[in-house]
Amino acid sequence: MNIILLPVLLLVFLGAAFLLVKGLIPKLNRFITWRNNLIFAGIYLGLLLLLFPVASFLLRDGFHQSNSDIKNLLAVKAPKDWTASPDTYHLSKEEVSDRISEMHQSSSQKFKVNTNRLIIADSDDLRNLQIFIKRKDIDDGEIEVGTYISPQYAGNIDFTQLVLPPKISLENGNMRIELQSQEKLEFKRFNADFTINQFKPDNWDTREMNTVRYGSRVVYIHIPKSMEIVNNGPEFLVQMVD
Amino acid sequence: MSLNEVSLTAIMIKQYLYKLKGYSGLIYSLIVAQLLGLLFSMGPRSSMSSGNGSLYVSMETYNSDTLLIFSLAWIIFIAALLTSKPYRSMEFSLVSNPITSNLSNIILLLTFSVFAGLTSTLMGVLHRLIMVFVLDSSQFIMDGLTLGISDLLLGILVSSLYLILLGAIAYLVRVIIEVNKLFAIILPTVFIGLLRAYTQFLGDLITFYTSENSLGIFTFKVLMTSIFLFGMSIALSYRREVRR
């Protein structure tokens, strides 16, 4: 509730109640005739009816500030995998090569290296990531890093593309992977009334609408053929792909 | 012996128009109820927030259901009011019998239900406009905000049907209580007893209507139930009058 609107509305109602109690009703009674009531009812209904075209105009796409950015995020249908389990996108090293294309690539970087050793520096952020390393067929002195993100949903809002990719830096053979701190994403939704939703079985159910699925984030690193890997993080975080 | 033969329908229509004029002031209470509903609809119906360490997502959901709930409460109040003694005394100046009296009340209740269904659904449009202009519209998801003409008509029809159903239930309850005041105690006791004995009873009863996805079947269910409930009310009123 808007912090200004609520007290104002409460004051209006309290004021109206006070006036009624203080004896406004007897005075108003002179005006309360069936004819006036009918006119008043007609005006009330008429004004509400007028609001419909006005609202249709004001809320139409592109007119109001409300925004194409968010509108474009709406999913018509959630991926089946996503509705089945939030862990579906937690990839195993056997399937990473095949399924990485289903994920959204949020960044890609290339690093020229002189050393033959890659040290993965430990960080708390690594616990939210899966790191896969694949050896290339050649020693080209280049490390290619791609960051991927699986579909992330809040209800039917696909915010995958709003998630910032992890920040990756390489210095003296030390690779540091850090998640970028992100402002919180706030959405407001206006649902249709239950009188309408009841007859729209295709609409997303309330439970789904109020669920956030973060999916997983993957860092996929291609290293030169003979490069040595030193993992300073927990053993399970870095997986070698054959 | 009267020289004029007046049909039942003519008397009923006269009574209806008379009552419509007499009760037209009730429109103000509906407007107050709907404004209160609007006030209570300003807050989010549900809110959810979640974070995974690096990302925090929050979502607030709004809808206009509260508006209809206030209108439903209003129609229950009106149905109870129509059969109350002070309001019944209005009929003394009219040619009347229990059937015409009840039928005119029922048509009046239907009129009020349709008006309340119409206005509460349209009030939902005002609610949407207020929300967009009062809250930070840049965060609004627009999919449910715009209301198409077909959804509007659907909302009006279904709201009106729910109002008619609730009105019929309240009218019957009130008539039963009028038959014998003891029912004012017995009915809630039986109802609470049923709820305790059969915990799913109320839930099943409500979902019989609310989980119906076909508009045609839903309309049929509501109309049949309402006709049955109104019929019961007329029968009970008739018995009461005959006994007197």
Chai-1 contact restraints between the chains, C-beta under 6 A:
chainA,res_idxA,chainB,res_idxB,connection_type,confidence,min_distance_angstrom,max_distance_angstrom,comment,restraint_id
A,M1,B,M42,contact,1.0,0.0,6.0,A-B,restraint_1
A,M1,B,G43,contact,1.0,0.0,6.0,A-B,restraint_2
A,N2,B,V134,contact,1.0,0.0,6.0,A-B,restraint_3
A,L5,B,V134,contact,1.0,0.0,6.0,A-B,restraint_4
A,L9,B,L39,contact,1.0,0.0,6.0,A-B,restraint_5
A,I32,B,G25,contact,1.0,0.0,6.0,A-B,restraint_6
A,W34,B,K21,contact,1.0,0.0,6.0,A-B,restraint_7
A,W34,B,S24,contact,1.0,0.0,6.0,A-B,restraint_8
A,N37,B,S24,contact,1.0,0.0,6.0,A-B,restraint_9
A,N37,B,G25,contact,1.0,0.0,6.0,A-B,restraint_10
A,N37,B,I27,contact,1.0,0.0,6.0,A-B,restraint_11
A,A41,B,I27,contact,1.0,0.0,6.0,A-B,restraint_12
A,L48,B,T119,contact,1.0,0.0,6.0,A-B,restraint_13
A,L48,B,L122,contact,1.0,0.0,6.0,A-B,restraint_14
A,L51,B,V125,contact,1.0,0.0,6.0,A-B,restraint_15
A,L51,B,L126,contact,1.0,0.0,6.0,A-B,restraint_16
A,F52,B,V125,contact,1.0,0.0,6.0,A-B,restraint_17
A,A55,B,V125,contact,1.0,0.0,6.0,A-B,restraint_18
A,A55,B,L129,contact,1.0,0.0,6.0,A-B,restraint_19
A,L59,B,L145,contact,1.0,0.0,6.0,A-B,restraint_20
A,L59,B,T146,contact,1.0,0.0,6.0,A-B,restraint_21
A,Q65,B,S137,contact,1.0,0.0,6.0,A-B,restraint_22
A,Q65,B,S138,contact,1.0,0.0,6.0,A-B,restraint_23
A,S66,B,S137,contact,1.0,0.0,6.0,A-B,restraint_24
A,S66,B,F140,contact,1.0,0.0,6.0,A-B,restraint_25
A,S66,B,M142,contact,1.0,0.0,6.0,A-B,restraint_26
A,N67,B,S138,contact,1.0,0.0,6.0,A-B,restraint_27
A,I70,B,I141,contact,1.0,0.0,6.0,A-B,restraint_28
A,K71,B,M142,contact,1.0,0.0,6.0,A-B,restraint_29
A,L74,B,D143,contact,1.0,0.0,6.0,A-B,restraint_30
A,N128,B,G53,contact,1.0,0.0,6.0,A-B,restraint_31
A,A154,B,V57,contact,1.0,0.0,6.0,A-B,restraint_32
A,A154,B,M59,contact,1.0,0.0,6.0,A-B,restraint_33
A,L179,B,S54,contact,1.0,0.0,6.0,A-B,restraint_34
A,Q182,B,L55,contact,1.0,0.0,6.0,A-B,restraint_35
A,K184,B,Y56,contact,1.0,0.0,6.0,A-B,restraint_36
A,L185,B,V57,contact,1.0,0.0,6.0,A-B,restraint_37
A,E186,B,S58,contact,1.0,0.0,6.0,A-B,restraint_38
A,E186,B,Q139,contact,1.0,0.0,6.0,A-B,restraint_39
A,F187,B,M59,contact,1.0,0.0,6.0,A-B,restraint_40
A,F187,B,Q139,contact,1.0,0.0,6.0,A-B,restraint_41
A,F187,B,I141,contact,1.0,0.0,6.0,A-B,restraint_42
A,K188,B,E60,contact,1.0,0.0,6.0,A-B,restraint_43
A,K188,B,Q139,contact,1.0,0.0,6.0,A-B,restraint_44
A,K188,B,F140,contact,1.0,0.0,6.0,A-B,restraint_45
A,R189,B,T61,contact,1.0,0.0,6.0,A-B,restraint_46
A,R189,B,I141,contact,1.0,0.0,6.0,A-B,restraint_47
A,F190,B,Y62,contact,1.0,0.0,6.0,A-B,restraint_48
A,F190,B,G144,contact,1.0,0.0,6.0,A-B,restraint_49
A,F190,B,L145,contact,1.0,0.0,6.0,A-B,restraint_50
A,N191,B,T61,contact,1.0,0.0,6.0,A-B,restraint_51
A,N191,B,N63,contact,1.0,0.0,6.0,A-B,restraint_52
A,N191,B,G144,contact,1.0,0.0,6.0,A-B,restraint_53
A,A192,B,G144,contact,1.0,0.0,6.0,A-B,restraint_54
A,D193,B,N63,contact,1.0,0.0,6.0,A-B,restraint_55
A,D193,B,S64,contact,1.0,0.0,6.0,A-B,restraint_56
A,D193,B,D65,contact,1.0,0.0,6.0,A-B,restraint_57
A,D193,B,G155,contact,1.0,0.0,6.0,A-B,restraint_58
A,F194,B,D65,contact,1.0,0.0,6.0,A-B,restraint_59
A,T195,B,G155,contact,1.0,0.0,6.0,A-B,restraint_60
A,T195,B,V158,contact,1.0,0.0,6.0,A-B,restraint_61
A,T195,B,S159,contact,1.0,0.0,6.0,A-B,restraint_62
A,I196,B,D151,contact,1.0,0.0,6.0,A-B,restraint_63
A,I196,B,L154,contact,1.0,0.0,6.0,A-B,restraint_64
A,I196,B,G155,contact,1.0,0.0,6.0,A-B,restraint_65
A,F199,B,L215,contact,1.0,0.0,6.0,A-B,restraint_66
A,P201,B,N213,contact,1.0,0.0,6.0,A-B,restraint_67
A,N210,B,M48,contact,1.0,0.0,6.0,A-B,restraint_68
A,V212,B,S50,contact,1.0,0.0,6.0,A-B,restraint_69
A,V212,B,V57,contact,1.0,0.0,6.0,A-B,restraint_70
A,Y214,B,N52,contact,1.0,0.0,6.0,A-B,restraint_71
